[in-house]
């Protein structure tokens, strides 16, 4: 009887946890519907936090650098979320929400020749000048060296993400999906920037 009782309690605990997760997810979807821009900003900021925390650990940091973490969160919150929100609205407006193969290909191409180069360039400048607090002249020189390989790597990876995003994700989820993948991409960029810094030091 005692064993059965424990099993019952454990079962109820699992159900409660599942129910809590479902309620949290429903609340998140409600906020996404009622306050789409704010929710995407907060999501992008939180994912930037995760991205940089992992990147710092993988880079060998013994303690998390809080200033850097906050600056990365700020970048995701103030730029990543809003930029993605309005970019996808504009793309959907330009292509009238169509999802045929030809239209998706045009969306991905437009995204890769406009927002992708700009986002990577801005990130590298922000990382060097704001996060690392290096002189602008030094940052400019470093970006010239790093940017071509970073952008080429992006063009090998992000078109696939863009295709999946535009083809299968509803408009309200595209920034969330992009932010989640960008979390992993941010780890890659952080590690690359860190490796280049160590080489030059």
N, CA, C and O atoms as a DFTB+ gen file, in Angstrom:
804 C
 N C O
     1  1       0.828      -1.208       0.000
     2  2       0.000       0.000       0.000
     3  2       0.856       1.250       0.000
     4  3       0.563       2.229      -0.686
     5  1       1.962       1.193       0.815
     6  2       2.850       2.357       0.882
     7  2       3.491       2.612      -0.454
     8  3       3.612       3.757      -0.889
     9  1       3.916       1.508      -1.130
    10  2       4.551       1.663      -2.436
    11  2       3.569       2.242      -3.425
    12  3       3.902       3.102      -4.240
    13  1       2.320       1.736      -3.330
    14  2       1.301       2.249      -4.242
    15  2       1.043       3.717      -3.970
    16  3       0.832       4.513      -4.885
    17  1       1.065       4.058      -2.678
    18  2       0.838       5.466      -2.321
    19  2       1.913       6.357      -2.880
    20  3       1.636       7.444      -3.387
    21  1       3.171       5.882      -2.785
    22  2       4.269       6.685      -3.319
    23  2       4.152       6.848      -4.818
    24  3       4.389       7.921      -5.372
    25  1       3.772       5.733      -5.472
    26  2       3.616       5.806      -6.914
    27  2       2.534       6.801      -7.285
    28  3       2.650       7.554      -8.251
    29  1       1.443       6.779      -6.460
    30  2       0.359       7.707      -6.748
    31  2       0.790       9.136      -6.596
    32  3       0.459       9.997      -7.412
    33  1       1.542       9.381      -5.528
    34  2       2.009      10.754      -5.306
    35  2       2.933      11.183      -6.438
    36  3       2.855      12.301      -6.947
    37  1       3.832      10.235      -6.823
    38  2       4.756      10.547      -7.911
    39  2       4.002      10.837      -9.189
    40  3       4.352      11.753      -9.934
    41  1       2.956      10.049      -9.445
    42  2       2.159      10.264     -10.649
    43  2       1.490      11.624     -10.628
    44  3       1.493      12.346     -11.625
    45  1       0.910      11.972      -9.469
    46  2       0.263      13.282      -9.359
    47  2       1.273      14.399      -9.533
    48  3       0.973      15.430     -10.134
    49  1       2.505      14.186      -8.990
    50  2       3.547      15.204      -9.123
    51  2       3.915      15.423     -10.576
    52  3       4.116      16.553     -11.020
    53  1       4.003      14.298     -11.326
    54  2       4.329      14.406     -12.749
    55  2       3.230      15.131     -13.498
    56  3       3.493      15.956     -14.373
    57  1       1.981      14.809     -13.139
    58  2       0.848      15.470     -13.794
    59  2       0.843      16.960     -13.485
    60  3       0.575      17.788     -14.356
    61  1       1.149      17.293     -12.212
    62  2       1.167      18.708     -11.835
    63  2       2.257      19.464     -12.577
    64  3       2.054      20.594     -13.021
    65  1       3.440      18.814     -12.707
    66  2       4.527      19.454     -13.442
    67  2       4.155      19.653     -14.902
    68  3       4.418      20.700     -15.494
    69  1       3.525      18.603     -15.479
    70  2       3.088      18.710     -16.868
    71  2       2.044      19.797     -17.032
    72  3       2.065      20.564     -17.995
    73  1       1.126      19.850     -16.070
    74  2       0.081      20.865     -16.112
    75  2       0.670      22.269     -15.973
    76  3       0.230      23.206     -16.639
    77  1       1.671      22.401     -15.101
    78  2       2.326      23.692     -14.911
    79  2       3.024      24.144     -16.190
    80  3       2.953      25.312     -16.573
    81  1       3.703      23.196     -16.845
    82  2       4.388      23.511     -18.095
    83  2       3.392      23.933     -19.169
    84  3       3.639      24.871     -19.927
    85  1       2.262      23.226     -19.223
    86  2       1.234      23.577     -20.212
    87  2       0.638      24.939     -19.928
    88  3       0.391      25.718     -20.849
    89  1       0.404      25.232     -18.650
    90  2      -0.151      26.547     -18.290
    91  2       0.842      27.666     -18.629
    92  3       0.458      28.726     -19.123
    93  1       2.117      27.409     -18.353
    94  2       3.149      28.402     -18.667
    95  2       3.213      28.643     -20.173
    96  3       3.336      29.780     -20.629
    97  1       3.128      27.545     -20.941
    98  2       3.169      27.675     -22.399
    99  2       1.952      28.422     -22.924
   100  3       2.076      29.262     -23.815
   101  1       0.770      28.122     -22.377
   102  2      -0.443      28.840     -22.791
   103  2      -0.348      30.321     -22.449
   104  3      -0.780      31.174     -23.225
   105  1       0.221      30.623     -21.277
   106  2       0.377      32.018     -20.876
   107  2       1.354      32.736     -21.797
   108  3       1.157      33.898     -22.152
   109  1       2.418      32.018     -22.181
   110  2       3.390      32.604     -23.103
   111  2       2.733      32.905     -24.449
   112  3       2.941      33.975     -25.021
   113  1       1.938      31.957     -24.951
   114  2       1.243      32.169     -26.226
   115  2       0.257      33.325     -26.131
   116  3       0.071      34.073     -27.091
   117  1      -0.375      33.469     -24.968
   118  2      -1.311      34.580     -24.766
   119  2      -0.571      35.910     -24.807
   120  3      -1.030      36.866     -25.434
   121  1       0.578      35.967     -24.135
   122  2       1.379      37.191     -24.153
   123  2       1.889      37.483     -25.563
   124  3       1.969      38.640     -25.975
   125  1       2.228      36.435     -26.289
   126  2       2.700      36.605     -27.663
   127  2       1.606      37.171     -28.551
   128  3       1.876      37.936     -29.477
   129  1       0.366      36.787     -28.260
   130  2      -0.763      37.292     -29.029
   131  2      -1.136      38.723     -28.632
   132  3      -1.416      39.564     -29.486
   133  1      -1.134      38.984     -27.317
   134  2      -1.541      40.310     -26.828
   135  2      -0.430      41.348     -26.963
   136  3      -0.692      42.500     -27.307
   137  1       0.799      40.942     -26.693
   138  2       1.934      41.870     -26.718
   139  2       3.090      41.253     -27.527
   140  3       4.124      40.900     -26.959
   141  1       2.916      41.125     -28.835
   142  2       3.908      40.398     -29.642
   143  2       5.311      40.985     -29.602
   144  3       6.287      40.252     -29.441
   145  1       5.420      42.301     -29.748
   146  2       6.747      42.927     -29.779
   147  2       7.462      42.767     -28.442
   148  3       8.626      42.366     -28.407
   149  1       6.778      43.075     -27.345
   150  2       7.380      42.968     -26.015
   151  2       7.807      41.531     -25.719
   152  3       8.893      41.296     -25.189
   153  1       6.950      40.577     -26.063
   154  2       7.262      39.171     -25.790
   155  2       8.474      38.713     -26.588
   156  3       9.321      37.982     -26.074
   157  1       8.557      39.139     -27.837
   158  2       9.703      38.762     -28.673
   159  2      10.983      39.420     -28.171
   160  3      12.055      38.818     -28.233
   161  1      10.881      40.637     -27.679
   162  2      12.051      41.319     -27.126
   163  2      12.584      40.584     -25.897
   164  3      13.787      40.351     -25.771
   165  1      11.672      40.222     -24.994
   166  2      12.070      39.517     -23.771
   167  2      12.650      38.147     -24.109
   168  3      13.650      37.726     -23.527
   169  1      12.015      37.455     -25.054
   170  2      12.500      36.133     -25.462
   171  2      13.900      36.230     -26.055
   172  3      14.780      35.440     -25.714
   173  1      14.103      37.199     -26.944
   174  2      15.413      37.370     -27.572
   175  2      16.475      37.715     -26.529
   176  3      17.605      37.234     -26.612
   177  1      16.116      38.546     -25.549
   178  2      17.058      38.905     -24.491
   179  2      17.433      37.710     -23.633
   180  3      18.604      37.522     -23.301
   181  1      16.437      36.896     -23.272
   182  2      16.696      35.704     -22.446
   183  2      17.557      34.691     -23.190
   184  3      18.463      34.095     -22.608
   185  1      17.277      34.498     -24.471
   186  2      18.070      33.550     -25.261
   187  2      19.491      34.060     -25.471
   188  3      20.432      33.269     -25.540
   189  1      19.649      35.380     -25.572
   190  2      20.996      35.948     -25.663
   191  2      21.759      35.697     -24.370
   192  3      22.967      35.458     -24.384
   193  1      21.044      35.752     -23.256
   194  2      21.642      35.446     -21.950
   195  2      22.147      34.005     -21.915
   196  3      23.278      33.745     -21.504
   197  1      21.305      33.076     -22.346
   198  2      21.689      31.661     -22.389
   199  2      22.887      31.463     -23.311
   200  3      23.846      30.771     -22.968
   201  1      22.814      32.079     -24.480
   202  2      23.877      31.952     -25.467
   203  2      25.220      32.402     -24.911
   204  3      26.221      31.699     -25.052
   205  1      25.244      33.573     -24.280
   206  2      26.513      34.100     -23.783
   207  2      27.008      33.339     -22.560
   208  3      28.215      33.172     -22.386
   209  1      26.100      32.879     -21.716
   210  2      26.503      32.088     -20.548
   211  2      27.219      30.823     -20.991
   212  3      28.266      30.471     -20.448
   213  1      26.647      30.136     -21.987
   214  2      27.260      28.917     -22.504
   215  2      28.590      29.239     -23.169
   216  3      29.576      28.527     -22.976
   217  1      28.615      30.322     -23.959
   218  2      29.841      30.702     -24.653
   219  2      30.961      31.017     -23.668
   220  3      32.110      30.639     -23.899
   221  1      30.644      31.701     -22.581
   222  2      31.670      32.025     -21.584
   223  2      32.217      30.760     -20.937
   224  3      33.425      30.641     -20.730
   225  1      31.348      29.826     -20.620
   226  2      31.804      28.574     -20.012
   227  2      32.685      27.790     -20.972
   228  3      33.720      27.257     -20.575
   229  1      32.274      27.719     -22.240
   230  2      33.049      26.988     -23.237
   231  2      34.383      27.668     -23.539
   232  3      35.343      27.027     -23.966
   233  1      34.421      28.987     -23.306
   234  2      35.653      29.732     -23.549
   235  2      36.638      29.612     -22.392
   236  3      37.770      30.085     -22.490
   237  1      36.212      28.976     -21.286
   238  2      37.111      28.751     -20.166
   239  2      37.011      29.753     -19.037
   240  3      37.864      29.769     -18.150
   241  1      35.978      30.597     -19.051
   242  2      35.790      31.558     -17.967
   243  2      35.463      30.818     -16.672
   244  3      34.595      29.945     -16.651
   245  1      36.158      31.170     -15.600
   246  2      35.886      30.561     -14.299
   247  2      34.617      31.141     -13.672
   248  3      33.856      30.437     -13.007
   249  1      34.405      32.443     -13.900
   250  2      33.201      33.117     -13.395
   251  2      32.554      33.876     -14.542
   252  3      33.230      34.413     -15.419
   253  1      31.238      33.907     -14.512
   254  2      30.491      34.617     -15.550
   255  2      30.760      36.119     -15.440
   256  3      30.648      36.695     -14.358
   257  1      31.111      36.743     -16.547
   258  2      31.292      38.196     -16.577
   259  2      29.920      38.848     -16.724
   260  3      29.320      38.831     -17.799
   261  1      29.438      39.420     -15.626
   262  2      28.070      39.941     -15.598
   263  2      27.871      41.126     -16.537
   264  3      26.818      41.262     -17.159
   265  1      28.887      41.981     -16.635
   266  2      28.758      43.144     -17.521
   267  2      28.552      42.694     -18.961
   268  3      27.656      43.173     -19.656
   269  1      29.391      41.773     -19.392
   270  2      29.273      41.248     -20.754
   271  2      27.924      40.583     -20.958
   272  3      27.288      40.760     -21.997
   273  1      27.485      39.815     -19.961
   274  2      26.206      39.121     -20.050
   275  2      25.054      40.108     -20.211
   276  3      24.164      39.906     -21.037
   277  1      25.078      41.163     -19.424
   278  2      24.018      42.172     -19.493
   279  2      24.016      42.898     -20.837
   280  3      22.960      43.209     -21.387
   281  1      25.226      43.165     -21.360
   282  2      25.313      43.842     -22.655
   283  2      24.805      42.962     -23.788
   284  3      24.193      43.456     -24.735
   285  1      25.058      41.656     -23.693
   286  2      24.545      40.735     -24.704
   287  2      23.031      40.614     -24.608
   288  3      22.346      40.535     -25.628
   289  1      22.501      40.599     -23.371
   290  2      21.054      40.573     -23.186
   291  2      20.419      41.831     -23.762
   292  3      19.368      41.778     -24.401
   293  1      21.075      42.960     -23.525
   294  2      20.574      44.237     -24.039
   295  2      20.521      44.222     -25.559
   296  3      19.568      44.722     -26.157
   297  1      21.541      43.650     -26.180
   298  2      21.577      43.571     -27.646
   299  2      20.395      42.751     -28.164
   300  3      19.723      43.152     -29.114
   301  1      20.147      41.604     -27.535
   302  2      19.028      40.780     -27.949
   303  2      17.690      41.449     -27.705
   304  3      16.793      41.399     -28.547
   305  1      17.565      42.082     -26.533
   306  2      16.303      42.724     -26.146
   307  2      16.006      43.966     -26.986
   308  3      14.907      44.118     -27.519
   309  1      16.996      44.847     -27.096
   310  2      16.761      46.144     -27.738
   311  2      16.898      46.117     -29.259
   312  3      16.339      46.964     -29.956
   313  1      17.645      45.138     -29.765
   314  2      17.844      45.098     -31.220
   315  2      17.308      43.808     -31.860
   316  3      16.490      43.864     -32.778
   317  1      17.770      42.650     -31.373
   318  2      17.410      41.387     -32.006
   319  2      15.905      41.148     -32.094
   320  3      15.388      40.826     -33.163
   321  1      15.210      41.305     -30.981
   322  2      13.766      41.089     -30.957
   323  2      13.002      42.051     -31.850
   324  3      12.237      41.611     -32.708
   325  1      13.193      43.377     -31.668
   326  2      12.469      44.340     -32.501
   327  2      12.803      44.226     -33.991
   328  3      11.912      44.298     -34.837
   329  1      14.089      44.047     -34.306
   330  2      14.487      43.941     -35.709
   331  2      13.802      42.757     -36.377
   332  3      13.252      42.882     -37.471
   333  1      13.842      41.603     -35.708
   334  2      13.199      40.416     -36.270
   335  2      11.701      40.586     -36.408
   336  3      11.111      40.159     -37.400
   337  1      11.083      41.208     -35.417
   338  2       9.632      41.429     -35.430
   339  2       9.213      42.208     -36.670
   340  3       8.311      41.791     -37.397
   341  1       9.866      43.335     -36.909
   342  2       9.476      44.187     -38.029
   343  2       9.960      43.637     -39.369
   344  3       9.307      43.831     -40.394
   345  1      11.106      42.951     -39.362
   346  2      11.595      42.349     -40.608
   347  2      10.603      41.339     -41.160
   348  3      10.281      41.370     -42.348
   349  1      10.118      40.450     -40.314
   350  2       9.195      39.425     -40.793
   351  2       7.837      40.001     -41.167
   352  3       7.173      39.483     -42.064
   353  1       7.422      41.054     -40.499
   354  2       6.173      41.715     -40.881
   355  2       6.322      42.352     -42.263
   356  3       5.418      42.271     -43.094
   357  1       7.472      42.985     -42.498
   358  2       7.722      43.626     -43.798
   359  2       7.803      42.581     -44.904
   360  3       7.224      42.763     -45.975
   361  1       8.521      41.486     -44.649
   362  2       8.640      40.427     -45.655
   363  2       7.285      39.821     -45.980
   364  3       6.976      39.551     -47.140
   365  1       6.481      39.611     -44.951
   366  2       5.152      39.046     -45.178
   367  2       4.275      40.022     -45.961
   368  3       3.446      39.612     -46.773
   369  1       4.466      41.317     -45.709
   370  2       3.697      42.330     -46.428
   371  2       4.131      42.388     -47.895
   372  3       3.291      42.450     -48.793
   373  1       5.442      42.368     -48.133
   374  2       5.962      42.443     -49.500
   375  2       5.485      41.259     -50.339
   376  3       5.092      41.420     -51.495
   377  1       5.526      40.075     -49.744
   378  2       5.174      38.863     -50.489
   379  2       3.761      38.371     -50.196
   380  3       3.396      37.245     -50.535
   381  1       2.975      39.234     -49.562
   382  2       1.549      38.996     -49.331
   383  2       1.255      37.652     -48.650
   384  3       0.234      37.023     -48.924
   385  1       2.151      37.221     -47.767
   386  2       1.923      36.018     -46.986
   387  2       1.948      34.720     -47.767
   388  3       1.538      33.681     -47.251
   389  1       2.426      34.762     -49.013
   390  2       2.463      33.540     -49.837
   391  2       3.511      32.559     -49.304
   392  3       4.525      32.953     -48.728
   393  1       3.228      31.254     -49.519
   394  2       4.149      30.222     -49.035
   395  2       4.522      29.210     -50.117
   396  3       4.951      28.101     -49.800
   397  1       4.364      29.574     -51.383
   398  2       4.797      28.670     -52.439
   399  2       6.323      28.669     -52.503
   400  3       6.974      29.580     -51.991
   401  1       6.879      27.656     -53.124
   402  2       8.325      27.463     -53.145
   403  2       9.069      28.656     -53.729
   404  3      10.103      29.065     -53.201
   405  1       8.554      29.208     -54.803
   406  2       9.208      30.336     -55.456
   407  2       9.254      31.558     -54.543
   408  3      10.271      32.246     -54.464
   409  1       8.146      31.822     -53.856
   410  2       8.089      32.972     -52.946
   411  2       9.025      32.779     -51.758
   412  3       9.712      33.716     -51.351
   413  1       9.055      31.574     -51.200
   414  2       9.947      31.292     -50.077
   415  2      11.394      31.511     -50.494
   416  3      12.180      32.080     -49.736
   417  1      11.752      31.061     -51.702
   418  2      13.114      31.245     -52.207
   419  2      13.452      32.733     -52.304
   420  3      14.567      33.135     -51.973
   421  1      12.510      33.545     -52.751
   422  2      12.724      34.992     -52.851
   423  2      12.896      35.617     -51.473
   424  3      13.749      36.483     -51.281
   425  1      12.086      35.177     -50.516
   426  2      12.192      35.684     -49.148
   427  2      13.558      35.381     -48.559
   428  3      14.206      36.256     -47.985
   429  1      13.986      34.141     -48.705
   430  2      15.281      33.726     -48.154
   431  2      16.408      34.494     -48.813
   432  3      17.331      34.946     -48.135
   433  1      16.346      34.649     -50.129
   434  2      17.385      35.387     -50.849
   435  2      17.444      36.844     -50.396
   436  3      18.524      37.380     -50.146
   437  1      16.281      37.478     -50.291
   438  2      16.236      38.879     -49.855
   439  2      16.789      39.030     -48.446
   440  3      17.526      39.972     -48.157
   441  1      16.433      38.107     -47.581
   442  2      16.899      38.126     -46.198
   443  2      18.421      37.975     -46.130
   444  3      19.084      38.640     -45.334
   445  1      18.964      37.095     -46.974
   446  2      20.391      36.793     -46.923
   447  2      21.270      37.880     -47.541
   448  3      22.453      37.975     -47.213
   449  1      20.714      38.689     -48.417
   450  2      21.526      39.756     -49.018
   451  2      21.305      41.110     -48.339
   452  3      21.967      42.093     -48.673
   453  1      20.377      41.154     -47.390
   454  2      20.123      42.420     -46.680
   455  2      20.368      42.283     -45.177
   456  3      21.366      42.790     -44.666
   457  1      19.474      41.608     -44.472
   458  2      19.564      41.568     -43.009
   459  2      20.731      40.732     -42.502
   460  3      21.335      41.080     -41.487
   461  1      21.061      39.646     -43.179
   462  2      22.152      38.788     -42.707
   463  2      23.491      39.520     -42.669
   464  3      24.144      39.516     -41.626
   465  1      23.932      40.151     -43.770
   466  2      25.207      40.894     -43.712
   467  2      25.188      42.019     -42.681
   468  3      26.174      42.249     -41.981
   469  1      24.066      42.710     -42.595
   470  2      23.966      43.827     -41.659
   471  2      24.043      43.349     -40.214
   472  3      24.772      43.924     -39.406
   473  1      23.293      42.297     -39.887
   474  2      23.271      41.792     -38.510
   475  2      24.645      41.308     -38.057
   476  3      25.062      41.593     -36.935
   477  1      25.341      40.586     -38.908
   478  2      26.667      40.081     -38.545
   479  2      27.673      41.212     -38.391
   480  3      28.510      41.192     -37.489
   481  1      27.587      42.192     -39.272
   482  2      28.494      43.343     -39.194
   483  2      28.251      44.127     -37.908
   484  3      29.192      44.492     -37.203
   485  1      26.984      44.380     -37.613
   486  2      26.635      45.123     -36.406
   487  2      27.074      44.385     -35.153
   488  3      27.602      44.987     -34.218
   489  1      26.850      43.060     -35.140
   490  2      27.236      42.282     -33.974
   491  2      28.740      42.354     -33.715
   492  3      29.164      42.534     -32.573
   493  1      29.541      42.215     -34.758
   494  2      30.997      42.237     -34.596
   495  2      31.476      43.596     -34.075
   496  3      32.369      43.662     -33.230
   497  1      30.878      44.674     -34.581
   498  2      31.240      46.005     -34.082
   499  2      30.795      46.178     -32.634
   500  3      31.547      46.690     -31.804
   501  1      29.585      45.753     -32.336
   502  2      29.061      45.865     -30.979
   503  2      29.916      45.068     -30.006
   504  3      30.245      45.547     -28.921
   505  1      30.272      43.854     -30.396
   506  2      31.072      42.996     -29.524
   507  2      32.438      43.621     -29.235
   508  3      32.889      43.635     -28.089
   509  1      33.090      44.135     -30.275
   510  2      34.424      44.705     -30.090
   511  2      34.423      46.044     -29.380
   512  3      35.224      46.280     -28.476
   513  1      33.514      46.922     -29.798
   514  2      33.529      48.308     -29.296
   515  2      32.807      48.465     -27.959
   516  3      33.289      49.174     -27.076
   517  1      31.671      47.819     -27.805
   518  2      30.863      47.981     -26.591
   519  2      31.196      46.915     -25.551
   520  3      31.460      47.238     -24.393
   521  1      31.186      45.658     -25.955
   522  2      31.398      44.576     -24.987
   523  2      32.859      44.517     -24.537
   524  3      33.143      44.492     -23.340
   525  1      33.786      44.494     -25.501
   526  2      35.206      44.401     -25.160
   527  2      35.853      45.753     -24.868
   528  3      36.959      45.808     -24.329
   529  1      35.168      46.847     -25.223
   530  2      35.643      48.219     -24.973
   531  2      37.003      48.498     -25.638
   532  3      37.873      49.144     -25.055
   533  1      37.159      48.006     -26.843
   534  2      38.380      48.262     -27.597
   535  2      38.249      49.586     -28.351
   536  3      37.128      50.020     -28.619
   537  1      39.343      50.228     -28.697
   538  2      39.280      51.462     -29.497
   539  2      38.623      51.182     -30.846
   540  3      38.790      50.105     -31.419
   541  1      37.881      52.158     -31.339
   542  2      37.116      51.951     -32.568
   543  2      38.019      51.599     -33.745
   544  3      37.658      50.770     -34.581
   545  1      39.181      52.221     -33.811
   546  2      40.102      51.956     -34.911
   547  2      40.546      50.492     -34.900
   548  3      40.645      49.856     -35.949
   549  1      40.811      49.967     -33.701
   550  2      41.215      48.563     -33.570
   551  2      40.066      47.636     -33.930
   552  3      40.261      46.615     -34.589
   553  1      38.867      48.000     -33.493
   554  2      37.687      47.193     -33.801
   555  2      37.463      47.146     -35.311
   556  3      37.164      46.092     -35.871
   557  1      37.608      48.277     -35.951
   558  2      37.417      48.351     -37.400
   559  2      38.386      47.427     -38.128
   560  3      38.002      46.734     -39.070
   561  1      39.642      47.417     -37.691
   562  2      40.651      46.552     -38.301
   563  2      40.310      45.078     -38.091
   564  3      40.420      44.272     -39.014
   565  1      39.896      44.732     -36.870
   566  2      39.548      43.355     -36.552
   567  2      38.333      42.883     -37.326
   568  3      38.288      41.745     -37.794
   569  1      37.335      43.769     -37.464
   570  2      36.123      43.406     -38.198
   571  2      36.448      43.129     -39.663
   572  3      35.897      42.205     -40.262
   573  1      37.345      43.933     -40.237
   574  2      37.740      43.718     -41.633
   575  2      38.328      42.321     -41.831
   576  3      38.130      41.697     -42.873
   577  1      39.046      41.843     -40.826
   578  2      39.654      40.517     -40.917
   579  2      38.650      39.403     -40.657
   580  3      38.686      38.361     -41.311
   581  1      37.753      39.625     -39.700
   582  2      36.836      38.568     -39.276
   583  2      35.584      38.467     -40.135
   584  3      35.063      37.374     -40.361
   585  1      35.106      39.607     -40.612
   586  2      33.781      39.653     -41.234
   587  2      33.608      38.725     -42.441
   588  3      32.595      38.030     -42.515
   589  1      34.541      38.683     -43.377
   590  2      34.324      37.815     -44.553
   591  2      34.084      36.350     -44.189
   592  3      33.178      35.722     -44.736
   593  1      34.884      35.799     -43.275
   594  2      34.706      34.388     -42.916
   595  2      33.429      34.169     -42.118
   596  3      32.770      33.140     -42.271
   597  1      33.072      35.134     -41.261
   598  2      31.818      35.018     -40.500
   599  2      30.625      35.030     -41.440
   600  3      29.707      34.222     -41.299
   601  1      30.639      35.955     -42.404
   602  2      29.514      36.062     -43.328
   603  2      29.411      34.847     -44.247
   604  3      28.309      34.381     -44.537
   605  1      30.538      34.339     -44.699
   606  2      30.515      33.128     -45.526
   607  2      29.950      31.946     -44.743
   608  3      29.189      31.141     -45.280
   609  1      30.334      31.850     -43.460
   610  2      29.784      30.790     -42.603
   611  2      28.277      30.964     -42.441
   612  3      27.529      29.987     -42.440
   613  1      27.840      32.206     -42.306
   614  2      26.410      32.492     -42.157
   615  2      25.641      32.074     -43.403
   616  3      24.548      31.518     -43.300
   617  1      26.200      32.335     -44.571
   618  2      25.514      31.979     -45.819
   619  2      25.475      30.469     -46.056
   620  3      24.701      29.987     -46.883
   621  1      26.301      29.733     -45.339
   622  2      26.255      28.274     -45.435
   623  2      25.216      27.678     -44.491
   624  3      24.804      26.530     -44.657
   625  1      24.797      28.455     -43.508
   626  2      23.926      27.943     -42.443
   627  2      22.530      28.561     -42.439
   628  3      21.529      27.844     -42.397
   629  1      22.464      29.901     -42.481
   630  2      21.200      30.588     -42.269
   631  2      20.168      30.437     -43.382
   632  3      18.974      30.492     -43.086
   633  1      20.557      30.248     -44.657
   634  2      19.510      30.020     -45.665
   635  2      18.638      28.806     -45.364
   636  3      17.439      28.818     -45.643
   637  1      19.236      27.754     -44.793
   638  2      18.455      26.567     -44.424
   639  2      17.467      26.914     -43.315
   640  3      16.301      26.521     -43.348
   641  1      17.971      27.669     -42.325
   642  2      17.106      28.103     -41.221
   643  2      15.979      28.984     -41.751
   644  3      14.821      28.835     -41.363
   645  1      16.341      29.906     -42.647
   646  2      15.346      30.805     -43.227
   647  2      14.279      30.054     -44.001
   648  3      13.096      30.387     -43.920
   649  1      14.689      29.050     -44.745
   650  2      13.730      28.259     -45.528
   651  2      12.735      27.554     -44.598
   652  3      11.526      27.607     -44.822
   653  1      13.243      26.903     -43.567
   654  2      12.376      26.218     -42.597
   655  2      11.444      27.222     -41.929
   656  3      10.253      26.961     -41.760
   657  1      11.994      28.367     -41.553
   658  2      11.223      29.394     -40.849
   659  2      10.069      29.911     -41.699
   660  3       8.929      29.958     -41.239
   661  1      10.364      30.301     -42.943
   662  2       9.332      30.879     -43.799
   663  2       8.341      29.838     -44.319
   664  3       7.177      30.151     -44.570
   665  1       8.805      28.614     -44.477
   666  2       7.944      27.574     -45.028
   667  2       6.996      26.978     -43.987
   668  3       5.829      26.720     -44.281
   669  1       7.501      26.762     -42.769
   670  2       6.734      25.983     -41.796
   671  2       6.259      26.753     -40.561
   672  3       5.331      26.313     -39.882
   673  1       6.876      27.880     -40.268
   674  2       6.513      28.595     -39.050
   675  2       5.449      29.664     -39.318
   676  3       5.576      30.428     -40.274
   677  1       4.402      29.728     -38.487
   678  2       3.457      30.840     -38.583
   679  2       4.186      32.155     -38.292
   680  3       5.216      32.155     -37.617
   681  1       3.666      33.257     -38.787
   682  2       4.318      34.557     -38.659
   683  2       4.695      34.876     -37.214
   684  3       5.793      35.374     -36.962
   685  1       3.793      34.596     -36.251
   686  2       4.043      34.972     -34.862
   687  2       5.169      34.172     -34.215
   688  3       5.713      34.582     -33.190
   689  1       5.523      33.025     -34.813
   690  2       6.586      32.185     -34.241
   691  2       7.931      32.350     -34.937
   692  3       8.924      31.778     -34.485
   693  1       7.991      33.107     -36.008
   694  2       9.242      33.165     -36.784
   695  2      10.375      33.828     -36.022
   696  3      11.517      33.374     -36.102
   697  1      10.088      34.884     -35.289
   698  2      11.138      35.545     -34.509
   699  2      11.597      34.639     -33.376
   700  3      12.785      34.596     -33.056
   701  1      10.658      33.912     -32.764
   702  2      11.000      33.000     -31.673
   703  2      11.926      31.899     -32.187
   704  3      12.949      31.592     -31.575
   705  1      11.548      31.313     -33.320
   706  2      12.374      30.254     -33.909
   707  2      13.751      30.793     -34.290
   708  3      14.778      30.170     -34.020
   709  1      13.748      31.963     -34.922
   710  2      15.011      32.590     -35.327
   711  2      15.880      32.896     -34.109
   712  3      17.092      32.684     -34.144
   713  1      15.272      33.390     -33.040
   714  2      16.008      33.723     -31.821
   715  2      16.607      32.481     -31.179
   716  3      17.716      32.519     -30.647
   717  1      15.860      31.378     -31.233
   718  2      16.369      30.137     -30.657
   719  2      17.607      29.650     -31.422
   720  3      18.608      29.260     -30.821
   721  1      17.521      29.679     -32.750
   722  2      18.676      29.262     -33.557
   723  2      19.811      30.267     -33.386
   724  3      20.982      29.891     -33.343
   725  1      19.450      31.564     -33.287
   726  2      20.471      32.598     -33.092
   727  2      21.210      32.418     -31.775
   728  3      22.356      32.844     -31.638
   729  1      20.556      31.790     -30.809
   730  2      21.211      31.485     -29.534
   731  2      22.432      30.605     -29.793
   732  3      23.507      30.843     -29.243
   733  1      22.258      29.601     -30.624
   734  2      23.370      28.703     -30.983
   735  2      24.387      29.431     -31.856
   736  3      25.595      29.269     -31.685
   737  1      23.889      30.230     -32.789
   738  2      24.778      30.999     -33.671
   739  2      25.596      32.004     -32.864
   740  3      26.763      32.252     -33.169
   741  1      24.983      32.575     -31.840
   742  2      25.690      33.530     -30.988
   743  2      26.844      32.878     -30.248
   744  3      27.888      33.498     -30.046
   745  1      26.656      31.618     -29.840
   746  2      27.742      30.877     -29.196
   747  2      28.907      30.729     -30.166
   748  3      30.067      30.905     -29.796
   749  1      28.578      30.401     -31.416
   750  2      29.614      30.261     -32.446
   751  2      30.363      31.579     -32.652
   752  3      31.593      31.588     -32.704
   753  1      29.631      32.689     -32.769
   754  2      30.272      33.985     -32.992
   755  2      31.122      34.406     -31.798
   756  3      32.208      34.963     -31.958
   757  1      30.613      34.132     -30.604
   758  2      31.370      34.472     -29.401
   759  2      32.684      33.704     -29.331
   760  3      33.731      34.273     -29.026
   761  1      32.619      32.414     -29.614
   762  2      33.820      31.596     -29.580
   763  2      34.808      32.008     -30.666
   764  3      36.018      32.000     -30.444
   765  1      34.296      32.367     -31.833
   766  2      35.166      32.829     -32.916
   767  2      35.852      34.143     -32.526
   768  3      37.059      34.304     -32.706
   769  1      35.056      35.081     -31.986
   770  2      35.627      36.377     -31.583
   771  2      36.647      36.182     -30.478
   772  3      37.681      36.850     -30.460
   773  1      36.362      35.271     -29.554
   774  2      37.289      34.999     -28.446
   775  2      38.593      34.398     -28.960
   776  3      39.680      34.763     -28.512
   777  1      38.466      33.474     -29.902
   778  2      39.658      32.831     -30.488
   779  2      40.523      33.851     -31.209
   780  3      41.750      33.806     -31.114
   781  1      39.889      34.774     -31.931
   782  2      40.646      35.804     -32.645
   783  2      41.336      36.739     -31.669
   784  3      42.450      37.193     -31.929
   785  1      40.685      37.036     -30.541
   786  2      41.277      37.913     -29.530
   787  2      42.522      37.272     -28.916
   788  3      43.529      37.942     -28.690
   789  1      42.438      35.956     -28.647
   790  2      43.568      35.251     -28.058
   791  2      44.758      35.188     -29.023
   792  3      45.913      35.252     -28.602
   793  1      44.464      35.063     -30.309
   794  2      45.520      35.013     -31.302
   795  2      46.283      36.348     -31.389
   796  3      47.496      36.394     -31.590
   797  1      45.499      37.435     -31.223
   798  2      46.093      38.758     -31.386
   799  2      46.715      39.283     -30.109
   800  3      47.465      40.258     -30.146
   801  1      46.419      38.656     -28.978
   802  2      46.957      39.144     -27.693
   803  2      48.334      38.584     -27.423
   804  3      48.933      38.888     -26.391
